[in-house]
Amino acid sequence: MQLSAALTNPEQPIVGLRGMKRFSFWVRILALVLIAVLVTVATGELHIVGWGYGLPLPWKRDSSMDCGMQVCPLVVSYFIYNWFFFLFDVLFYTAIGHGLFHAFRKLKQSPTIPASKA
């Protein structure tokens, strides 16, 4: 009843608008987290000598790095994962994405400066 009245009268606000804003907020956060996970996994493929795999924190480490600079004889190489560092990296990239989203939104909403009349 209220929705049909709101559609016929543009002055009356739609009741469910707050729910839509909340829904779009969670969709945006979910998208940012998924992108952050992809970026974190991609940085896990970057190997920094003496640091490990992953930026800014090394969340993936090669077991053969435990031997130091020498080659370990008869050692099977496998990866060791630090899930706390992985979670921190995901949160780090999510925060960067959230900040970029708000910066672009502010830039888009800022009024344009009119050209000066010369």
N, C-alpha and C positions, 0 to 999 in steps of 0.2 A: 504494500500500500504506500509506504513512504518512498520507495524507489520510483514508482510510477509518478508520484506527485513531484519528485525531484526532477524527473526527466521532462515533465511538462512545464515546470517552473524553474528556470535556470538560477533564480535567486536563492533557492533552498538547497543547502549542501546535502550531498549523499552521505548517509549514515556510516557506511563501511569504509570510508576513505582512510581512517586511522589504521584499520586492519590491513589495507593494501600497502600503506607505507611500511608497516612492520614486516609484511611479507617480502617486499622488495629489499628491505634492509637485510633480511636473512639470506635471500637469494644472492645478494651482492657479497656478503661475508662468505658464503659457501663457494662462490666463484673465485674469490680472492684466495681462499685456503687451497682450493684445487690447483690454481695457478702457482701458488707458493710451493706446494708439494712437487709439482713438475719442475720448477726452477731448482729446488733443493736436490732432487734426484739428478738433474742435469749437472749441477755443480759437484755432485758426488762422483762424476766421471772425470773431473779435473784432478790431476795428481800434482801436488806441490811437494817438491823434494824436502824431506825432513818434517813435513807437516801432516800429510795424509790426504785423504779425499774429502772434499766438502768445504764450502765457504759459508759463513765466516768461521764456523767451528768444524774441526775434522771429525765427522760422524762415521766415517768409513775408513778402516785401516787394513793394510795388507799384513798378513801374519809373517811374511818373509822380511818385513822391515824390522822385526825383533832382533835380527842377527847383526844389525848395524850396517856398516858399509861393506862387509865381506859377504860372500855368497855362502848361503847355508847349504851344506851337502845333504842330499836326500830328504829335503823338507818339502812337504806338499804345501803350496801356497793357498791360503783361503782368506776370506775377508772377515774382519771383526767389526760389528756394528755397535755404535753407541747411540741408543735410541733417545736418550735425554738430549744429546747434542743435535740429533735429527729434529726433534720437536722444537728445540730452540731456533734452529735455522728456519723451520717452517713458520714459526711465529714472527721471526725477524723479517722474512720476505712478505708475510701477510701485512705487517705493520707498514712496510715500505709501500706496498700496493694500496693500502687504505689511505695513506698520506698523499700518494699521487692522485688517487681518485678525488679526494677533497680539494687538492690544489687545482686540478683541471676543472672541477665543478665551480670553484670560486672564480677562476679565470673566465669561464664561460658566462657566469652570471654578472661579471663586472661590467659596468656601463662603458660604452665606447666613448672615446674622446672625440668630439666633433672636430673636423678639420678647420683650421683657422682661416679666416677670410683674408686674403692678401690683396 
